[in-house]
Amino acid sequence: MVTNASGTEYEYGSCPCAGAYASRFIEVEMEVSGRNVVVSAIPQGECPQCSSQVYKLQVIERLETLMRPE
Ligand SMILES: [Zn+2]
């Protein structure tokens, strides 16, 4: 099962290290009720300087909805 998280692009602003977060999309595989679910197009910000990663609150809420057993 493959679910698309949204594919929306967000602004992430600046990292505490003074780098600027780059907008990208990742794919995550997780287990939901014993089934493997691949969630693609998860928006993520990554700092090219220190590799710290950030997610938007809306994205985390969306993932929590997807992980909830039906
Ligand atoms: Zn950084």
N, CA, C, O and the ligand as a Tripos MOL2 file, in Angstrom:
@<TRIPOS>MOLECULE
protein
  281   279    71     0     0
PROTEIN
NO_CHARGES

@<TRIPOS>ATOM
      1 N           0.8470   -1.1920    0.0000 N.3       1 MET1
      2 CA          0.0000    0.0000    0.0000 C.3       1 MET1
      3 C           0.8830    1.2430    0.0000 C.2       1 MET1
      4 O           1.7900    1.3670    0.8240 O.2       1 MET1
      5 N           0.6240    2.1400   -0.9030 N.am      2 VAL2
      6 CA          1.4000    3.3750   -0.9810 C.3       2 VAL2
      7 C           0.4570    4.5590   -0.8000 C.2       2 VAL2
      8 O          -0.5610    4.6840   -1.4810 O.2       2 VAL2
      9 N           0.8250    5.4080    0.1280 N.am      3 THR3
     10 CA          0.0120    6.5880    0.3890 C.3       3 THR3
     11 C           0.8210    7.8320    0.1100 C.2       3 THR3
     12 O           1.9910    7.9140    0.4830 O.2       3 THR3
     13 N           0.2150    8.7900   -0.5340 N.am      4 ASN4
     14 CA          0.8810   10.0560   -0.7830 C.3       4 ASN4
     15 C           0.5350   11.0220    0.3480 C.2       4 ASN4
     16 O          -0.6380   11.3060    0.5920 O.2       4 ASN4
     17 N           1.5610   11.5230    1.0360 N.am      5 ALA5
     18 CA          1.3240   12.3540    2.2180 C.3       5 ALA5
     19 C           0.7000   13.6920    1.8700 C.2       5 ALA5
     20 O          -0.1040   14.2090    2.6440 O.2       5 ALA5
     21 N           1.0370   14.2510    0.7590 N.am      6 SER6
     22 CA          0.4440   15.5180    0.3130 C.3       6 SER6
     23 C           1.2170   16.1150   -0.8490 C.2       6 SER6
     24 O           0.6160   16.5860   -1.8150 O.2       6 SER6
     25 N           2.5520   16.1030   -0.7690 N.am      7 GLY7
     26 CA          3.3390   16.6760   -1.8470 C.3       7 GLY7
     27 C           3.3750   18.1910   -1.8400 C.2       7 GLY7
     28 O           3.8620   18.8140   -2.7830 O.2       7 GLY7
     29 N           2.8570   18.7810   -0.7740 N.am      8 THR8
     30 CA          2.8610   20.2390   -0.6900 C.3       8 THR8
     31 C           4.2480   20.7410   -0.2960 C.2       8 THR8
     32 O           4.9020   20.1640    0.5710 O.2       8 THR8
     33 N           4.6840   21.8060   -0.9320 N.am      9 GLU9
     34 CA          5.9880   22.3600   -0.6050 C.3       9 GLU9
     35 C           5.8330   23.4850    0.4280 C.2       9 GLU9
     36 O           4.9620   24.3450    0.3040 O.2       9 GLU9
     37 N           6.6990   23.4550    1.4470 N.am     10 TYR10
     38 CA          6.6080   24.4460    2.5130 C.3      10 TYR10
     39 C           7.8830   25.2610    2.6050 C.2      10 TYR10
     40 O           8.9290   24.8770    2.0830 O.2      10 TYR10
     41 N           7.7730   26.3980    3.2830 N.am     11 GLU11
     42 CA          8.9400   27.1960    3.6150 C.3      11 GLU11
     43 C           9.4160   26.7810    5.0080 C.2      11 GLU11
     44 O           8.6140   26.6870    5.9370 O.2      11 GLU11
     45 N          10.7090   26.5350    5.1520 N.am     12 TYR12
     46 CA         11.2170   26.0790    6.4400 C.3      12 TYR12
     47 C          12.0740   27.1180    7.1470 C.2      12 TYR12
     48 O          12.4120   26.9480    8.3180 O.2      12 TYR12
     49 N          12.4260   28.1860    6.4540 N.am     13 GLY13
     50 CA         13.2100   29.2420    7.0870 C.3      13 GLY13
     51 C          14.6580   28.8550    7.3040 C.2      13 GLY13
     52 O          15.2250   28.0630    6.5510 O.2      13 GLY13
     53 N          15.2490   29.4260    8.3460 N.am     14 SER14
     54 CA         16.6750   29.2290    8.5760 C.3      14 SER14
     55 C          16.9280   28.2860    9.7330 C.2      14 SER14
     56 O          16.1690   28.2290   10.7000 O.2      14 SER14
     57 N          18.0190   27.5480    9.6050 N.am     15 CYS15
     58 CA         18.4740   26.6350   10.6350 C.3      15 CYS15
     59 C          19.2460   27.4150   11.6970 C.2      15 CYS15
     60 O          19.8380   28.4460   11.3780 O.2      15 CYS15
     61 N          19.2600   26.9540   12.9530 N.am     16 PRO16
     62 CA         20.0540   27.6310   13.9930 C.3      16 PRO16
     63 C          21.5350   27.7260   13.6440 C.2      16 PRO16
     64 O          22.2300   28.5880   14.1820 O.2      16 PRO16
     65 N          22.0380   26.8680   12.7630 N.am     17 CYS17
     66 CA         23.4580   26.9040   12.3930 C.3      17 CYS17
     67 C          23.7320   27.9810   11.3490 C.2      17 CYS17
     68 O          24.8740   28.1470   10.9200 O.2      17 CYS17
     69 N          22.6990   28.7160   10.9350 N.am     18 ALA18
     70 CA         22.7990   29.7980    9.9400 C.3      18 ALA18
     71 C          22.6280   29.3030    8.5130 C.2      18 ALA18
     72 O          22.6330   30.1060    7.5800 O.2      18 ALA18
     73 N          22.4810   28.0170    8.3280 N.am     19 GLY19
     74 CA         22.1550   27.4990    6.9990 C.3      19 GLY19
     75 C          20.6780   27.6990    6.7210 C.2      19 GLY19
     76 O          19.9120   28.0120    7.6330 O.2      19 GLY19
     77 N          20.2720   27.5240    5.4810 N.am     20 ALA20
     78 CA         18.8530   27.6400    5.1360 C.3      20 ALA20
     79 C          18.3140   26.2600    4.8090 C.2      20 ALA20
     80 O          18.9170   25.5220    4.0290 O.2      20 ALA20
     81 N          17.1870   25.9100    5.3970 N.am     21 TYR21
     82 CA         16.5910   24.6030    5.1390 C.3      21 TYR21
     83 C          16.1820   24.4830    3.6790 C.2      21 TYR21
     84 O          15.5550   25.3820    3.1180 O.2      21 TYR21
     85 N          16.5410   23.3750    3.0820 N.am     22 ALA22
     86 CA         16.1230   23.1070    1.7090 C.3      22 ALA22
     87 C          14.8710   22.2480    1.7430 C.2      22 ALA22
     88 O          14.7720   21.3160    2.5410 O.2      22 ALA22
     89 N          13.9190   22.5580    0.8810 N.am     23 SER23
     90 CA         12.6730   21.8080    0.8230 C.3      23 SER23
     91 C          12.8670   20.5630   -0.0280 C.2      23 SER23
     92 O          13.3800   20.6460   -1.1440 O.2      23 SER23
     93 N          12.4610   19.4140    0.4910 N.am     24 ARG24
     94 CA         12.5550   18.1810   -0.2880 C.3      24 ARG24
     95 C          11.4500   17.2230    0.1350 C.2      24 ARG24
     96 O          10.6840   17.5020    1.0570 O.2      24 ARG24
     97 N          11.3850   16.1010   -0.5490 N.am     25 PHE25
     98 CA         10.3510   15.1160   -0.2490 C.3      25 PHE25
     99 C          10.9950   13.7690    0.0090 C.2      25 PHE25
    100 O          11.8960   13.3510   -0.7170 O.2      25 PHE25
    101 N          10.5300   13.0940    1.0430 N.am     26 ILE26
    102 CA         11.1100   11.7950    1.3840 C.3      26 ILE26
    103 C          10.0200   10.7330    1.3620 C.2      26 ILE26
    104 O           8.8250   11.0220    1.3020 O.2      26 ILE26
    105 N          10.4900    9.4930    1.4150 N.am     27 GLU27
    106 CA          9.5850    8.3570    1.4460 C.3      27 GLU27
    107 C           9.8590    7.5840    2.7190 C.2      27 GLU27
    108 O          11.0160    7.3190    3.0460 O.2      27 GLU27
    109 N           8.8210    7.2210    3.4360 N.am     28 VAL28
    110 CA          9.0000    6.5320    4.7090 C.3      28 VAL28
    111 C           8.1660    5.2610    4.7140 C.2      28 VAL28
    112 O           7.0070    5.2480    4.2990 O.2      28 VAL28
    113 N           8.7930    4.1900    5.1960 N.am     29 GLU29
    114 CA          8.0650    2.9380    5.3240 C.3      29 GLU29
    115 C           7.7430    2.7110    6.7910 C.2      29 GLU29
    116 O           8.6310    2.7890    7.6400 O.2      29 GLU29
    117 N           6.5030    2.4380    7.0930 N.am     30 MET30
    118 CA          6.1450    2.2030    8.4830 C.3      30 MET30
    119 C           5.1100    1.0970    8.5970 C.2      30 MET30
    120 O           4.4770    0.6910    7.6230 O.2      30 MET30
    121 N           4.9660    0.6220    9.8440 N.am     31 GLU31
    122 CA          4.0420   -0.4750   10.0550 C.3      31 GLU31
    123 C           2.7630    0.0530   10.6900 C.2      31 GLU31
    124 O           2.7980    0.7150   11.7280 O.2      31 GLU31
    125 N           1.6480   -0.2430   10.0640 N.am     32 VAL32
    126 CA          0.3560    0.1840   10.5850 C.3      32 VAL32
    127 C          -0.5230   -1.0500   10.7320 C.2      32 VAL32
    128 O          -0.8560   -1.7090    9.7470 O.2      32 VAL32
    129 N          -0.8880   -1.3500   11.9500 N.am     33 SER33
    130 CA         -1.7060   -2.5280   12.2380 C.3      33 SER33
    131 C          -1.1440   -3.7930   11.5940 C.2      33 SER33
    132 O          -1.8930   -4.5820   11.0180 O.2      33 SER33
    133 N           0.1690   -3.9870   11.6890 N.am     34 GLY34
    134 CA          0.7860   -5.1950   11.1660 C.3      34 GLY34
    135 C           1.0250   -5.1870    9.6680 C.2      34 GLY34
    136 O           1.5500   -6.1580    9.1240 O.2      34 GLY34
    137 N           0.6460   -4.1010    8.9840 N.am     35 ARG35
    138 CA          0.8820   -4.0180    7.5450 C.3      35 ARG35
    139 C           1.9700   -2.9930    7.2650 C.2      35 ARG35
    140 O           2.0840   -1.9870    7.9650 O.2      35 ARG35
    141 N           2.7630   -3.2560    6.2430 N.am     36 ASN36
    142 CA          3.7730   -2.2920    5.8450 C.3      36 ASN36
    143 C           3.1540   -1.2500    4.9230 C.2      36 ASN36
    144 O           2.5590   -1.5830    3.8980 O.2      36 ASN36
    145 N           3.3010   -0.0030    5.2970 N.am     37 VAL37
    146 CA          2.7540    1.0840    4.5010 C.3      37 VAL37
    147 C           3.8870    2.0070    4.0840 C.2      37 VAL37
    148 O           4.6860    2.4340    4.9190 O.2      37 VAL37
    149 N           3.9580    2.3150    2.7950 N.am     38 VAL38
    150 CA          4.9580    3.2590    2.3000 C.3      38 VAL38
    151 C           4.2710    4.5920    2.0670 C.2      38 VAL38
    152 O           3.3330    4.6990    1.2780 O.2      38 VAL38
    153 N           4.7520    5.5920    2.7600 N.am     39 VAL39
    154 CA          4.2040    6.9320    2.5710 C.3      39 VAL39
    155 C           5.2100    7.7380    1.7620 C.2      39 VAL39
    156 O           6.3440    7.9460    2.1950 O.2      39 VAL39
    157 N           4.7910    8.1880    0.5890 N.am     40 SER40
    158 CA          5.7060    8.9250   -0.2830 C.3      40 SER40
    159 C           5.3690   10.4050   -0.2690 C.2      40 SER40
    160 O           4.3130   10.8170    0.2100 O.2      40 SER40
    161 N           6.2800   11.1860   -0.7980 N.am     41 ALA41
    162 CA          6.0980   12.6410   -0.9300 C.3      41 ALA41
    163 C           5.8370   13.3190    0.4070 C.2      41 ALA41
    164 O           4.9850   14.2020    0.5110 O.2      41 ALA41
    165 N           6.5760   12.8990    1.4270 N.am     42 ILE42
    166 CA          6.4640   13.5780    2.7170 C.3      42 ILE42
    167 C           7.3480   14.8190    2.6630 C.2      42 ILE42
    168 O           8.5560   14.7080    2.4550 O.2      42 ILE42
    169 N           6.7610   15.9950    2.8480 N.am     43 PRO43
    170 CA          7.5730   17.2130    2.7790 C.3      43 PRO43
    171 C           8.5030   17.2960    3.9900 C.2      43 PRO43
    172 O           8.0850   17.0830    5.1280 O.2      43 PRO43
    173 N           9.7620   17.6070    3.7250 N.am     44 GLN44
    174 CA         10.7370   17.6960    4.7970 C.3      44 GLN44
    175 C          11.7200   18.8090    4.4660 C.2      44 GLN44
    176 O          12.0790   19.0160    3.3070 O.2      44 GLN44
    177 N          12.1510   19.5220    5.5050 N.am     45 GLY45
    178 CA         13.2030   20.5210    5.3140 C.3      45 GLY45
    179 C          14.5080   19.9540    5.8300 C.2      45 GLY45
    180 O          14.5620   19.4050    6.9300 O.2      45 GLY45
    181 N          15.5690   20.0880    5.0320 N.am     46 GLU46
    182 CA         16.8690   19.6030    5.5060 C.3      46 GLU46
    183 C          17.9140   20.6820    5.3300 C.2      46 GLU46
    184 O          18.0020   21.3230    4.2830 O.2      46 GLU46
    185 N          18.7110   20.8710    6.3770 N.am     47 CYS47
    186 CA         19.7800   21.8670    6.3190 C.3      47 CYS47
    187 C          20.9800   21.2540    5.6110 C.2      47 CYS47
    188 O          21.4870   20.2180    6.0410 O.2      47 CYS47
    189 N          21.4440   21.8840    4.5210 N.am     48 PRO48
    190 CA         22.5820   21.3240    3.7850 C.3      48 PRO48
    191 C          23.8940   21.4240    4.5610 C.2      48 PRO48
    192 O          24.8650   20.7450    4.2280 O.2      48 PRO48
    193 N          23.9270   22.2620    5.5860 N.am     49 GLN49
    194 CA         25.1760   22.4510    6.3320 C.3      49 GLN49
    195 C          25.3390   21.4720    7.4840 C.2      49 GLN49
    196 O          26.4050   20.8790    7.6450 O.2      49 GLN49
    197 N          24.2760   21.2920    8.3000 N.am     50 CYS50
    198 CA         24.4260   20.4340    9.4790 C.3      50 CYS50
    199 C          23.5280   19.2010    9.4000 C.2      50 CYS50
    200 O          23.5210   18.3780   10.3150 O.2      50 CYS50
    201 N          22.7620   19.0710    8.2960 N.am     51 SER51
    202 CA         21.9010   17.9020    8.0720 C.3      51 SER51
    203 C          20.7620   17.7630    9.0660 C.2      51 SER51
    204 O          20.1690   16.6890    9.1680 O.2      51 SER51
    205 N          20.4390   18.8180    9.8000 N.am     52 SER52
    206 CA         19.2770   18.7120   10.6790 C.3      52 SER52
    207 C          18.0090   18.7380    9.8310 C.2      52 SER52
    208 O          17.9530   19.3730    8.7770 O.2      52 SER52
    209 N          16.9970   18.0340   10.3200 N.am     53 GLN53
    210 CA         15.7810   17.8630    9.5300 C.3      53 GLN53
    211 C          14.5730   18.3820   10.2860 C.2      53 GLN53
    212 O          14.4590   18.2070   11.4990 O.2      53 GLN53
    213 N          13.6760   19.0210    9.5580 N.am     54 VAL54
    214 CA         12.4700   19.5530   10.1840 C.3      54 VAL54
    215 C          11.2330   19.1390    9.4010 C.2      54 VAL54
    216 O          11.2750   18.9280    8.1890 O.2      54 VAL54
    217 N          10.1430   19.0320   10.1270 N.am     55 TYR55
    218 CA          8.8550   18.7390    9.5080 C.3      55 TYR55
    219 C           7.8670   19.8200    9.9140 C.2      55 TYR55
    220 O           7.9940   20.4290   10.9760 O.2      55 TYR55
    221 N           6.9030   20.0460    9.0720 N.am     56 LYS56
    222 CA          5.8460   20.9770    9.4230 C.3      56 LYS56
    223 C           4.8130   20.2720   10.2930 C.2      56 LYS56
    224 O           4.5800   19.0720   10.1550 O.2      56 LYS56
    225 N           4.1950   21.0420   11.1970 N.am     57 LEU57
    226 CA          3.1990   20.4810   12.0900 C.3      57 LEU57
    227 C           2.0650   19.7980   11.3070 C.2      57 LEU57
    228 O           1.5890   18.7330   11.7000 O.2      57 LEU57
    229 N           1.6420   20.4140   10.2060 N.am     58 GLN58
    230 CA          0.5610   19.8310    9.4030 C.3      58 GLN58
    231 C           0.9570   18.4540    8.8740 C.2      58 GLN58
    232 O           0.1260   17.5530    8.7620 O.2      58 GLN58
    233 N           2.2480   18.3110    8.5500 N.am     59 VAL59
    234 CA          2.7360   17.0470    7.9990 C.3      59 VAL59
    235 C           2.7400   15.9660    9.0760 C.2      59 VAL59
    236 O           2.3640   14.8220    8.8170 O.2      59 VAL59
    237 N           3.1660   16.3320   10.2860 N.am     60 ILE60
    238 CA          3.1960   15.3740   11.3900 C.3      60 ILE60
    239 C           1.7700   14.9180   11.7240 C.2      60 ILE60
    240 O           1.5160   13.7380   11.9670 O.2      60 ILE60
    241 N           0.8520   15.8870   11.7290 N.am     61 GLU61
    242 CA         -0.5490   15.5330   12.0100 C.3      61 GLU61
    243 C          -1.1060   14.5890   10.9460 C.2      61 GLU61
    244 O          -1.8630   13.6660   11.2470 O.2      61 GLU61
    245 N          -0.7140   14.8430    9.6970 N.am     62 ARG62
    246 CA         -1.1720   13.9920    8.5850 C.3      62 ARG62
    247 C          -0.6280   12.5740    8.7460 C.2      62 ARG62
    248 O          -1.3440   11.6010    8.5130 O.2      62 ARG62
    249 N           0.6450   12.4600    9.1460 N.am     63 LEU63
    250 CA          1.2550   11.1450    9.3370 C.3      63 LEU63
    251 C           0.5890   10.4020   10.4880 C.2      63 LEU63
    252 O           0.3800    9.1900   10.4220 O.2      63 LEU63
    253 N           0.2560   11.1450   11.5500 N.am     64 GLU64
    254 CA         -0.4050   10.5040   12.6860 C.3      64 GLU64
    255 C          -1.7760    9.9700   12.2870 C.2      64 GLU64
    256 O          -2.2070    8.9210   12.7670 O.2      64 GLU64
    257 N          -2.4510   10.6930   11.4120 N.am     65 THR65
    258 CA         -3.7330   10.2290   10.9030 C.3      65 THR65
    259 C          -3.5670    8.9500   10.1080 C.2      65 THR65
    260 O          -4.3740    8.0280   10.2220 O.2      65 THR65
    261 N          -2.5040    8.8980    9.2890 N.am     66 LEU66
    262 CA         -2.2530    7.7190    8.4630 C.3      66 LEU66
    263 C          -1.9020    6.5080    9.3000 C.2      66 LEU66
    264 O          -2.2160    5.3770    8.9300 O.2      66 LEU66
    265 N          -1.2360    6.7470   10.4520 N.am     67 MET67
    266 CA         -0.7750    5.6280   11.2770 C.3      67 MET67
    267 C          -1.8790    5.0730   12.1790 C.2      67 MET67
    268 O          -1.7490    3.9850   12.7390 O.2      67 MET67
    269 N          -2.9480    5.8240   12.3080 N.am     68 ARG68
    270 CA         -4.0450    5.3870   13.1600 C.3      68 ARG68
    271 C          -4.7530    4.1590   12.5370 C.2      68 ARG68
    272 O          -5.1100    4.1730   11.3600 O.2      68 ARG68
    273 N          -4.9420    3.1230   13.3330 N.am     69 PRO69
    274 CA         -5.6380    1.9460   12.7790 C.3      69 PRO69
    275 C          -7.0700    2.2980   12.3910 C.2      69 PRO69
    276 O          -7.7430    3.0740   13.0700 O.2      69 PRO69
    277 N          -7.5140    1.7170   11.2940 N.am     70 GLU70
    278 CA         -8.8740    2.0280   10.8040 C.3      70 GLU70
    279 C          -9.9210    1.2580   11.6100 C.2      70 GLU70
    280 O         -11.1170    1.3870   11.3500 O.2      70 GLU70
    281 ZN         21.9080   23.6650   10.0460 Zn       71 ZN71
@<TRIPOS>BOND
     1     1     2 1
     2     2     3 1
     3     3     4 2
     4     3     5 am
     5     5     6 1
     6     6     7 1
     7     7     8 2
     8     7     9 am
     9     9    10 1
    10    10    11 1
    11    11    12 2
    12    11    13 am
    13    13    14 1
    14    14    15 1
    15    15    16 2
    16    15    17 am
    17    17    18 1
    18    18    19 1
    19    19    20 2
    20    19    21 am
    21    21    22 1
    22    22    23 1
    23    23    24 2
    24    23    25 am
    25    25    26 1
    26    26    27 1
    27    27    28 2
    28    27    29 am
    29    29    30 1
    30    30    31 1
    31    31    32 2
    32    31    33 am
    33    33    34 1
    34    34    35 1
    35    35    36 2
    36    35    37 am
    37    37    38 1
    38    38    39 1
    39    39    40 2
    40    39    41 am
    41    41    42 1
    42    42    43 1
    43    43    44 2
    44    43    45 am
    45    45    46 1
    46    46    47 1
    47    47    48 2
    48    47    49 am
    49    49    50 1
    50    50    51 1
    51    51    52 2
    52    51    53 am
    53    53    54 1
    54    54    55 1
    55    55    56 2
    56    55    57 am
    57    57    58 1
    58    58    59 1
    59    59    60 2
    60    59    61 am
    61    61    62 1
    62    62    63 1
    63    63    64 2
    64    63    65 am
    65    65    66 1
    66    66    67 1
    67    67    68 2
    68    67    69 am
    69    69    70 1
    70    70    71 1
    71    71    72 2
    72    71    73 am
    73    73    74 1
    74    74    75 1
    75    75    76 2
    76    75    77 am
    77    77    78 1
    78    78    79 1
    79    79    80 2
    80    79    81 am
    81    81    82 1
    82    82    83 1
    83    83    84 2
    84    83    85 am
    85    85    86 1
    86    86    87 1
    87    87    88 2
    88    87    89 am
    89    89    90 1
    90    90    91 1
    91    91    92 2
    92    91    93 am
    93    93    94 1
    94    94    95 1
    95    95    96 2
    96    95    97 am
    97    97    98 1
    98    98    99 1
    99    99   100 2
   100    99   101 am
   101   101   102 1
   102   102   103 1
   103   103   104 2
   104   103   105 am
   105   105   106 1
   106   106   107 1
   107   107   108 2
   108   107   109 am
   109   109   110 1
   110   110   111 1
   111   111   112 2
   112   111   113 am
   113   113   114 1
   114   114   115 1
   115   115   116 2
   116   115   117 am
   117   117   118 1
   118   118   119 1
   119   119   120 2
   120   119   121 am
   121   121   122 1
   122   122   123 1
   123   123   124 2
   124   123   125 am
   125   125   126 1
   126   126   127 1
   127   127   128 2
   128   127   129 am
   129   129   130 1
   130   130   131 1
   131   131   132 2
   132   131   133 am
   133   133   134 1
   134   134   135 1
   135   135   136 2
   136   135   137 am
   137   137   138 1
   138   138   139 1
   139   139   140 2
   140   139   141 am
   141   141   142 1
   142   142   143 1
   143   143   144 2
   144   143   145 am
   145   145   146 1
   146   146   147 1
   147   147   148 2
   148   147   149 am
   149   149   150 1
   150   150   151 1
   151   151   152 2
   152   151   153 am
   153   153   154 1
   154   154   155 1
   155   155   156 2
   156   155   157 am
   157   157   158 1
   158   158   159 1
   159   159   160 2
   160   159   161 am
   161   161   162 1
   162   162   163 1
   163   163   164 2
   164   163   165 am
   165   165   166 1
   166   166   167 1
   167   167   168 2
   168   167   169 am
   169   169   170 1
   170   170   171 1
   171   171   172 2
   172   171   173 am
   173   173   174 1
   174   174   175 1
   175   175   176 2
   176   175   177 am
   177   177   178 1
   178   178   179 1
   179   179   180 2
   180   179   181 am
   181   181   182 1
   182   182   183 1
   183   183   184 2
   184   183   185 am
   185   185   186 1
   186   186   187 1
   187   187   188 2
   188   187   189 am
   189   189   190 1
   190   190   191 1
   191   191   192 2
   192   191   193 am
   193   193   194 1
   194   194   195 1
   195   195   196 2
   196   195   197 am
   197   197   198 1
   198   198   199 1
   199   199   200 2
   200   199   201 am
   201   201   202 1
   202   202   203 1
   203   203   204 2
   204   203   205 am
   205   205   206 1
   206   206   207 1
   207   207   208 2
   208   207   209 am
   209   209   210 1
   210   210   211 1
   211   211   212 2
   212   211   213 am
   213   213   214 1
   214   214   215 1
   215   215   216 2
   216   215   217 am
   217   217   218 1
   218   218   219 1
   219   219   220 2
   220   219   221 am
   221   221   222 1
   222   222   223 1
   223   223   224 2
   224   223   225 am
   225   225   226 1
   226   226   227 1
   227   227   228 2
   228   227   229 am
   229   229   230 1
   230   230   231 1
   231   231   232 2
   232   231   233 am
   233   233   234 1
   234   234   235 1
   235   235   236 2
   236   235   237 am
   237   237   238 1
   238   238   239 1
   239   239   240 2
   240   239   241 am
   241   241   242 1
   242   242   243 1
   243   243   244 2
   244   243   245 am
   245   245   246 1
   246   246   247 1
   247   247   248 2
   248   247   249 am
   249   249   250 1
   250   250   251 1
   251   251   252 2
   252   251   253 am
   253   253   254 1
   254   254   255 1
   255   255   256 2
   256   255   257 am
   257   257   258 1
   258   258   259 1
   259   259   260 2
   260   259   261 am
   261   261   262 1
   262   262   263 1
   263   263   264 2
   264   263   265 am
   265   265   266 1
   266   266   267 1
   267   267   268 2
   268   267   269 am
   269   269   270 1
   270   270   271 1
   271   271   272 2
   272   271   273 am
   273   273   274 1
   274   274   275 1
   275   275   276 2
   276   275   277 am
   277   277   278 1
   278   278   279 1
   279   279   280 2
@<TRIPOS>SUBSTRUCTURE
     1 MET1         2 RESIDUE 1 A MET
     2 VAL2         6 RESIDUE 1 A VAL
     3 THR3        10 RESIDUE 1 A THR
     4 ASN4        14 RESIDUE 1 A ASN
     5 ALA5        18 RESIDUE 1 A ALA
     6 SER6        22 RESIDUE 1 A SER
     7 GLY7        26 RESIDUE 1 A GLY
     8 THR8        30 RESIDUE 1 A THR
     9 GLU9        34 RESIDUE 1 A GLU
    10 TYR10       38 RESIDUE 1 A TYR
    11 GLU11       42 RESIDUE 1 A GLU
    12 TYR12       46 RESIDUE 1 A TYR
    13 GLY13       50 RESIDUE 1 A GLY
    14 SER14       54 RESIDUE 1 A SER
    15 CYS15       58 RESIDUE 1 A CYS
    16 PRO16       62 RESIDUE 1 A PRO
    17 CYS17       66 RESIDUE 1 A CYS
    18 ALA18       70 RESIDUE 1 A ALA
    19 GLY19       74 RESIDUE 1 A GLY
    20 ALA20       78 RESIDUE 1 A ALA
    21 TYR21       82 RESIDUE 1 A TYR
    22 ALA22       86 RESIDUE 1 A ALA
    23 SER23       90 RESIDUE 1 A SER
    24 ARG24       94 RESIDUE 1 A ARG
    25 PHE25       98 RESIDUE 1 A PHE
    26 ILE26      102 RESIDUE 1 A ILE
    27 GLU27      106 RESIDUE 1 A GLU
    28 VAL28      110 RESIDUE 1 A VAL
    29 GLU29      114 RESIDUE 1 A GLU
    30 MET30      118 RESIDUE 1 A MET
    31 GLU31      122 RESIDUE 1 A GLU
    32 VAL32      126 RESIDUE 1 A VAL
    33 SER33      130 RESIDUE 1 A SER
    34 GLY34      134 RESIDUE 1 A GLY
    35 ARG35      138 RESIDUE 1 A ARG
    36 ASN36      142 RESIDUE 1 A ASN
    37 VAL37      146 RESIDUE 1 A VAL
    38 VAL38      150 RESIDUE 1 A VAL
    39 VAL39      154 RESIDUE 1 A VAL
    40 SER40      158 RESIDUE 1 A SER
    41 ALA41      162 RESIDUE 1 A ALA
    42 ILE42      166 RESIDUE 1 A ILE
    43 PRO43      170 RESIDUE 1 A PRO
    44 GLN44      174 RESIDUE 1 A GLN
    45 GLY45      178 RESIDUE 1 A GLY
    46 GLU46      182 RESIDUE 1 A GLU
    47 CYS47      186 RESIDUE 1 A CYS
    48 PRO48      190 RESIDUE 1 A PRO
    49 GLN49      194 RESIDUE 1 A GLN
    50 CYS50      198 RESIDUE 1 A CYS
    51 SER51      202 RESIDUE 1 A SER
    52 SER52      206 RESIDUE 1 A SER
    53 GLN53      210 RESIDUE 1 A GLN
    54 VAL54      214 RESIDUE 1 A VAL
    55 TYR55      218 RESIDUE 1 A TYR
    56 LYS56      222 RESIDUE 1 A LYS
    57 LEU57      226 RESIDUE 1 A LEU
    58 GLN58      230 RESIDUE 1 A GLN
    59 VAL59      234 RESIDUE 1 A VAL
    60 ILE60      238 RESIDUE 1 A ILE
    61 GLU61      242 RESIDUE 1 A GLU
    62 ARG62      246 RESIDUE 1 A ARG
    63 LEU63      250 RESIDUE 1 A LEU
    64 GLU64      254 RESIDUE 1 A GLU
    65 THR65      258 RESIDUE 1 A THR
    66 LEU66      262 RESIDUE 1 A LEU
    67 MET67      266 RESIDUE 1 A MET
    68 ARG68      270 RESIDUE 1 A ARG
    69 PRO69      274 RESIDUE 1 A PRO
    70 GLU70      278 RESIDUE 1 A GLU
    71 ZN71       281 GROUP 0 **** ****
